[in-house]
Amino acid sequence: MIEDRSLDQAYGALSDSTRRGLLLALREGPARITDLAAPLPISFAAVARHVSVLESAGLIDREVRGREHWLTVRPAGLRPPGDWIADQVSFWSVRADALAARLERRERRLERPERQP
């Protein structure tokens, strides 16, 4: 089995809907943890833990400005999971196309009337 800890961390971070929501919110631009936590029905501490997971996975960056912690999406962190998915889609698309072609040939063969000797 191939092990890729960074890919595992990225997918682990993306597996949670709250963390995906935080990433979506950060698409608008840098934000403070406080601003991200405000609309959520969970505690600030819980949001901070989610942020920590995203940060550990390399999906966001944190910049401390005085007492405020500003977060930004790290696009490079999303590249490996995206590349892995794209590779799987490409592989299975080729396989599915080959299967479809084979089934089409088989269907044509079955539809042809047999020649009488």
Residue pairs with C-beta under 8 A, 6 or more apart in sequence:
4 80
6 57
6 58
6 80
7 80
7 81
7 84
9 56
9 57
9 58
10 57
10 58
10 59
10 77
10 78
10 80
10 81
11 81
12 53
12 57
13 19
13 53
13 54
13 56
13 57
13 59
14 20
14 23
14 57
14 59
14 81
16 50
16 53
18 40
18 42
18 47
18 50
19 50
19 53
19 54
21 40
22 36
22 47
22 50
22 51
22 54
22 60
23 54
23 59
23 60
23 73
25 31
25 36
26 36
26 60
26 71
26 72
26 73
27 73
29 72
30 63
30 70
30 71
30 72
31 70
31 71
32 68
32 69
32 70
32 71
33 44
33 47
33 48
33 51
33 69
33 71
34 44
34 68
36 47
36 51
36 71
37 43
37 44
37 47
37 48
40 47
51 60
51 62
51 71
54 60
55 61
55 62
57 77
58 74
58 76
58 77
59 73
59 74
59 77
59 78
60 71
60 72
60 73
60 74
60 77
61 71
61 72
61 74
62 69
62 70
62 71
63 69
63 70
63 71
63 72
64 70
